Amino acid sequence: MDNGILAQFIQQIINGVSLGSIYALIALGYTMVYGIMRLINFAHGDIYMLGAYVGFFVTTQLKLGFFPALILAMIAIAAIGVVVEKLAYKPLRHSSKISILITAIGVSLFIEYTTMYFLSPQPRTFPPVLPNQVFHLGSVMISFQQIVILASTVVLMLMLWYIVQYTKMGKAMRAVSYDTDAALLMGINVDHVISFTFAVGSGLAGAAGVLVGIYYNTIDPLMGIMPGLKAFIAAVLGGIGIIPGAMMGGIILGVVEALVSGFLSSTFRDAAAFGILIIILLIKPTGLLGKNETEKV
Amino acid sequence: MNVMKTMRRYDLALLALSVVTYLIFSFLIDERVISSFWRLQIVLMCINVILAASLNLINGITGQFSLGHAGFMAVGAYVSAVMTMWYDLPFGLALLIGGLAAAFIGIIIGIPTLRLDGDYLAIATLGMGEIIRITILNIPAVGGASGLTGIPRLTDFTWVFWAMIITLFFIKNMVNSTFGRSCISVRENAIAATAMGINTTYAKVLAFAVGALFAGVAGGLFSHYFSIAHPSSFTFLNSFNYLTMVVLGGLGSMSGAIVGATLLTFITAALADYPEIRMIIYALCLILLMIFRPQGVFGNQEFSLLLQRLMKRRKGGKGNGQAS
């Protein structure tokens, strides 16, 4: 491997890690909701899109900077996530999987097209809230935005880790995820835990939306579909329901995508993601960090 | 024996009914009583019924949660288009080859993925469907991202209607056969089915292949009606749409698949004048339906059975009015 290819390789790894950390943030919401409710929340990608729009309006209308935008978007989107859960998913708590899945698809379409109706389907340009500075390390480039994305993701993940591992609510979340009925018998308010999970997951997706707005400079009402699916793949890759798995899956997926689009062709980028999905499902359907469980009769 | 006879009589009655329906509709279309917009909707309705019925065989009868139906449709659409455009094959043969190609892909996809179940199978089939689409997108010979254009417009009402009737009869008879019973047992409990000596993998893969075959035929009809096959017509959102039809009518019910497909096509068409709010209303209907009637219009009942039960109840009501 000569020097040029090596530099390009490292460059793609850096791009992949920054993209992958955004996938990881979205994947966390998927994986937490799945862990607790066994629900593939297809509307999660659209929740992330709403995050990007909140970030957009906070920075353009209120003229606030990056950090207020990030925090306001997280709070607003967490609230929206709870409302969605209460209105659409709560009445279906005991329904069959397929009807909850179809509801999730309905919610996804509803969010997409309502946004389109009120905010026009035209893509909008995200304002440059961060200095457009690029650092050169030899022949490898890393932008200030990438550093901010990575740092924000790491901080958010550490906060999530703290919540899940060391708070009472986190303990309740783990209990509900392990056995909902037993948790209920132990006096845990499962409805509260589910709402809290939706709030946290949606908040992370909202943050991811703002970060993507900064990274790609453009947002539109259908931007959530593909990253939503990719994040879902990331969650499955790491082992759905497992929080560190989602982080790992996101990063791996981002790096693979960056390498495929850097060295092969960007049209195969999406196929690579789905290919990873199929391979992992066939070899180890419980994901990289998942434990194998045998079905009991 | 008696049951067989009533079944056959019932089949003949249905056939007669479909001939009458066909004659009425083709008369109305020929006389241009039905506007071109609704003519298009009727053709779409028939294609959607084929898709919903075939998906119902996989999802409803065999209980395998598939989200990749649009992918099979894409295979059929492109293969049959290539057959008529490049090899000048007759349309019927091209449709059949398209369907068989889709069934072949279905078997290749089915054998590894059908080992999974539940959500994992749903995701895997979704991924497979998208991989099919992205692969087509990257084949320049069939137009790549701009789609395959210039397909002869061979589909008309006669073709879609009879293709639909053949599909429905085939799937209905399949469901009522030994094979159909083994599919239902796989849905109800795969482990118990295995214990009863049913080859569950065989049942699953065959159901998957037959479902894919008819989806391929539907795809062929689709591309030969619009004279274009475009990768964007076969995304996973389209697969969701067909799944919605099946669930709307009632998962596991053939009558439900027909009603669901007709109803959904009709709703979409009726809302065509309001393009901005069309999808919002559609999504709201979907959510409300799932909250208030998650089992769909028919549940897993069949129209014929409901009718029989209704008639029996009426007879019984006359006989012993006191008891009821």
Boltz contact constraints between the chains, C-beta under 6 A:
constraints:
  - contact:
      token1: [A, 40]
      token2: [B, 119]
      max_distance: 6.0
  - contact:
      token1: [A, 88]
      token2: [B, 287]
      max_distance: 6.0
  - contact:
      token1: [A, 91]
      token2: [B, 291]
      max_distance: 6.0
  - contact:
      token1: [A, 95]
      token2: [B, 294]
      max_distance: 6.0
  - contact:
      token1: [A, 99]
      token2: [B, 290]
      max_distance: 6.0
  - contact:
      token1: [A, 99]
      token2: [B, 294]
      max_distance: 6.0
  - contact:
      token1: [A, 102]
      token2: [B, 247]
      max_distance: 6.0
  - contact:
      token1: [A, 102]
      token2: [B, 290]
      max_distance: 6.0
  - contact:
      token1: [A, 103]
      token2: [B, 287]
      max_distance: 6.0
  - contact:
      token1: [A, 103]
      token2: [B, 290]
      max_distance: 6.0
  - contact:
      token1: [A, 105]
      token2: [B, 240]
      max_distance: 6.0
  - contact:
      token1: [A, 106]
      token2: [B, 283]
      max_distance: 6.0
  - contact:
      token1: [A, 106]
      token2: [B, 286]
      max_distance: 6.0
  - contact:
      token1: [A, 106]
      token2: [B, 287]
      max_distance: 6.0
  - contact:
      token1: [A, 109]
      token2: [B, 279]
      max_distance: 6.0
  - contact:
      token1: [A, 109]
      token2: [B, 283]
      max_distance: 6.0
  - contact:
      token1: [A, 110]
      token2: [B, 283]
      max_distance: 6.0
  - contact:
      token1: [A, 113]
      token2: [B, 279]
      max_distance: 6.0
  - contact:
      token1: [A, 113]
      token2: [B, 280]
      max_distance: 6.0
  - contact:
      token1: [A, 114]
      token2: [B, 280]
      max_distance: 6.0
  - contact:
      token1: [A, 117]
      token2: [B, 276]
      max_distance: 6.0
  - contact:
      token1: [A, 267]
      token2: [B, 138]
      max_distance: 6.0
  - contact:
      token1: [A, 270]
      token2: [B, 134]
      max_distance: 6.0
  - contact:
      token1: [A, 271]
      token2: [B, 131]
      max_distance: 6.0
  - contact:
      token1: [A, 271]
      token2: [B, 134]
      max_distance: 6.0
  - contact:
      token1: [A, 274]
      token2: [B, 127]
      max_distance: 6.0
  - contact:
      token1: [A, 274]
      token2: [B, 130]
      max_distance: 6.0
  - contact:
      token1: [A, 274]
      token2: [B, 131]
      max_distance: 6.0
  - contact:
      token1: [A, 277]
      token2: [B, 127]
      max_distance: 6.0
  - contact:
      token1: [A, 278]
      token2: [B, 127]
      max_distance: 6.0
  - contact:
      token1: [A, 281]
      token2: [B, 120]
      max_distance: 6.0
  - contact:
      token1: [A, 281]
      token2: [B, 124]
      max_distance: 6.0
  - contact:
      token1: [A, 282]
      token2: [B, 112]
      max_distance: 6.0
  - contact:
      token1: [A, 285]
      token2: [B, 116]
      max_distance: 6.0
  - contact:
      token1: [A, 285]
      token2: [B, 120]
      max_distance: 6.0
  - contact:
      token1: [A, 297]
      token2: [B, 191]
      max_distance: 6.0
